Amino acid sequence: MKRLVAIAVTLAILLAGCQQAEVGEGKIKVVTMSPRDMVEQLKLGGIDAFVAWEPFVSEAVVNGNGKIIATSADIWPNHPCCVVATTEKDDRELVTAIVWAHVKATRFINNPDNREKVIEYAMEFTGKSREVVDEAMKRIKFIEYPDEEEFVKYFENLKRGGYLKKSVKELGYESEDDFFQDFLYKDVYDYVNSKLAENESWVPEKVNKTVRVGYLTADLHQLAFYVAMKEGYYSQVGLLVEAKEFANGVMEMEGFKNGEIEVGYLGGAPATLKRVNDDVRISIIAGANSEGSAIVAKDASSIEELAGKKVAIPGFGTVQDFLLRMVAEKAGLEITT
């Protein structure tokens, strides 16, 4: 009997070694799951690390289930993240009202005098503790419009990676410049910014419209949407907002496609991928944040120590996917699935 037990133990050890060897030396095995699941799976040992956005990064750190080994600011400074998009680009009055409310909310967030109120709003919006929110806010840059050069860089990464299934010409554009003039529609933001520079109390004329706005569950990057509602910025410009919550950016893009929303806060990744691959006609009219993601590991202290480990990302072609690939390449590691 003792011999049988010894054999069984030996086989278990060998099998465990074989399973680990499947990942391979110098390789990182990548799996996909939602950030919410990443936090739980890291705790349970189902994954060794993950790449996600806030507040999920800080949730894992504060709860003692992982530590940050690299932030997105370290890997790709000023990278694009969440944006504000619309299918109603030609309704200039509506877009002006939306952009004004977003800019006012973003400036409210970035004003140190409002720190306590912003933390309270962040806790309400995400349902996370003060400790988690405090930690998360350290890594998020709340912005008014995305860095266009970095957005084009992301687009080029998508092309090189084979994630874009259509060319801009197939979408009806003469060139990529023409595509970006329509996709990154900055004209209204520039107008709002200039008017506020002349007079910070400027408010556009009321539009007296109802608008359906999508946003993502517990995504702290989209805090400006909640602040705009709580501080009454939408009502100041005559907007009655019907908020619609989505589990992820892909589902929100389906919401645009199916006519469920006119405006949405979502990640730049699903916005770009679905805009090109499914020809969902949206334009980005503002930015919500840049940076604000990180690589969190259970035991590893460096990227090199992720060799042979299982790492979760929210999806292939996402900014988080590219962040992991950037550091893996620099560390001489190969990504496998």
N, C-alpha and C positions, 0 to 999 in steps of 0.2 A: 504493500500500500504506500509506504514511504517513498519507494522508488517511483511509483506512478505519479505521486504528487511532485516529486523533484522533476520528472520529465515534463509534467504539465507546466510548472513554473518556468523551466528552461524554454519551452516552446513559446510561452507567453512573452518572455523577454525577447526572443528572436523575432517573433511576429511584430512586436512593438518596434524593434529596430528596423524591420523591413518597411513598416508603415512610415516611419520617419524618413527612411531612405527614399521613399517615393517622391518626396519633395526634392531631394537631391541637394548635395553640397553646392553652395553658391547660388541657390535658387530660392525665390519667395513664391509660395503658393497663394494665389489670390482668389478670394471668393467674394460674392456680392450679397449684400443684405442692407436693410434699412438701418440708419444710425441708431434708432431706438433698440433694435435687435443687437447691434454691435455691442452696446453697453452691457446688455444682459449676457451675451455669449462670451465676452471677455471675462466677466465675473465667473461664469461657469466653467471656463477653460475650453470652450468650443473653438475659440480663435486665440491666437497669440498676440495680435495687435490689430488696430484698425486705423483708417483715415476717414475723418468725418469733420463736420462743422459744429459750431457752438449752438446750443449749450451742452451737446452730448459729450464733447471732449472733456469739459470741466466736470460734468456729472460723474464720469468714470474716475477722474483724478480726485475729486473731493471725497468720493465714497471709498477711496483707497483701493480701487480695483485696477489701476493702471497709472502710468506716468508718461508725460510728454517727452518724446525723444527728438522731435523736430516740429517747429511750427511752419505754417504755410508762408509766413512772412520771411522766415529764414530761407525757404526753398525757392519761392517765386514771389518776390516783393510786388505788392500792388496788383496781384492777380485778380481777374474778374470773379465775381461771385454772384450774389443775388441782384436782380434788376427789377424795374417796373416796366411792364409791357402792356400794349393795348392793340386791339383790332380796329380802333376808331381813330387812327392817325389823322384823318381828314376833318374830324370834328375839332377844330382848333380851340373853340371855347371850352369844350369838355377837357381836352388835353391840358390846356393852360390851367384850369382849375385843379386838376389832379396833380400836376407838377408843382404848382404853388403850394398845395397842402403838403406834399412830400418834402419839399425844400424847407418849409417852415418847421415841420416835424424833425427833420434831420438836424437842423440848426438848434432846435430845442434840446435834442439828445446830446449834441456836442458842446453845449454850454455848461461849463462846470458848475454854475450856480443852480442848475436843475438836477444835479447828481442824485439827490435823495429821491426825488419824484420819478426820475428815470428808472432807478433801481426798482421802485415799487411797481411801475408799469411793466417792467421786464419780468418781474415775478408773476404778475397777473397774467401776462400774455403767454408765458411758457409753462406756468404751473411748477416752476422749479424753486428751490430754496434760495434764500438770500446769499448763502455762501457760494452756491453754484453760479448764480448770476454775477456776483461780484468778481469771481474768478474768470468767467467767460468774457465779460466786458473788457478785460485787459487786452484781448487779442482781436477785437473786431474794430475795423475802421468803417464807420458809418459815413457814406458818401452821397453826393447829390447826382453825380453822373459817372459812369464807369470810364476808366482809362481806355481810350479807343485803341491805342497802339497795343496794349496788352490783350484786348479783346480780339484784335486781328491775329495776334500771336496764338491765342487759343484756337481760333478758326484754322490756322495753318497746321497746328498740332492735330486737329481732327482730320484734316485732309491727309496728312502723312500717315496717320494711323488707320486710314481706310474707313472711318466712321461716317463720312458723308457719302450718301448714296446717289446724290444728284449734283450736277454742276449748276452754277448760278445762271448759265445760259439756258439750261433746262427749266429754270424757274422764271425765265422771261427777262433776264437782265443782260445787258451788253457786256458788262465786266464786273469784277468783284468790287470795284469802286462804286459802281452804280448800285450794287446789292447793299453795300454797307451804308450808303447815303439813305437808303430806305429802311434798312434794319436798325441801324444806330441813328435814330431820328432825334438829333440834338437841338434842332431849331427852336422848339418851344422852351426847352430848358434855358438856352442862351437868352431868350427874350425875358423870361421870368427873372433870371439872375441879374440881368441889366436893370430891370425895373426896381428890383429890391436894392440894388446898389445905389440907385438914385434916391430911393426913399424906402427905408426898411419897414415902414408901416403900410406900404402899398398892398392893396388887395384887388385882384381882378373882379370884373363885374360878375354878379351872381348868374349862374347858368340855369338854376331851378330845374335840375334833372335828377332822375334816379339812375345810379350806376351800380352794376354788380361787380364786386372786386374779389378776386381770389387771393388766397394766401395759404402758406404751408403750416401744418400743425407744429406748434412749439418751436418754430424756427426763429431764434433770437435775432438773426440777421435782418429780419423783416419788421423789427420793432417800430420803425417809423410809421408803418401803417396803423398800428395800435395807438401810437402817440397822436397821430393826426385825428383819430376818432375821439380820443379822450380829451384832447385840448380844443376840440371844436373847430379845427381848421376846415374840415369838409363843409360843415354847416355855414361857415363864414362865406363860402363861395357858392352856396345854394345847391350843394350836392347831398342827396339822400343816398347813403351807401348801404347796399345790401351785401354783407360779407358772406363769402362762401369758402369754407375750409376744405383743403385737399390734403391727402396723405403724402403726396410727392409731386415733383414738378412735371413728370410725364402725365399724371392724371390731370393736373391743372391745364396742361397744353391740350389735352382732350376736351377739357371744359371750354377752352377758346374755340376749338374746332367745332364743337357741338352747339355753340352759341349760348352757353350757360353763363358766361362772364364777358365783360367788355374790357376790363382792366385786371392785371394780376401782378402780385409779387411772387417771384419764383427764381430758381437758379438760372444763371446764364447758360449752363450746359444743356438742360432740357429745352430751354428756349431756342437755342441755336440748332440743336439736333433735329427737333421736331419742325422748326421753321424750314430747314433745308430738306430733310428726308420726307416729311409729310406735307410740305408746302402749307403749313398753318400760317396764315398771313398776319403776323404780329410785327410790331415795331417797338424797339426799346426806347422809352421816353425819359427814363431816369435810372440812376443806380441806387441800390440799397446799401451795399457794403462791398468792401474788398478785404482780402485776407480772411482771418477768422476760422481757419481750419488747422488741424494738427494731426500728427501721427502719434498714437497712444499705444504703448506696449505694456504687457503684463509683467514680463521679467527682463526683456532686453533693455539695454541702456544706450544703444547706438544702432544706426541703420545696419551696420555690418553684422550685428548680432541677430538680425532678422533672417539670416540665411537658414534655410531649413524650416522656417516658421510659416504659419498660416495667417494671412493678413486680409482683413475685410475692407472693401471699398463700397460706396453706394451704387456704383454702376460703371461699366466700361465706357470710356469717352467723357466721363465727368472730370472736373478740375481735380478732384481728389485722386482719380486714376492717374492723371498726368503728374501730380505731385509725387506719388509713390514711384512712378517710373523714372522721374528725374533723379531722385535720391538713390534709387537702386542702381541706375546706370553709373552714377558717380562712384558708388561703392563697389562697382564691379559685380553686381548681382543680376541674375536673370529672373524675369517674371514668368511664372507658369500658371496655368489654370487647371 
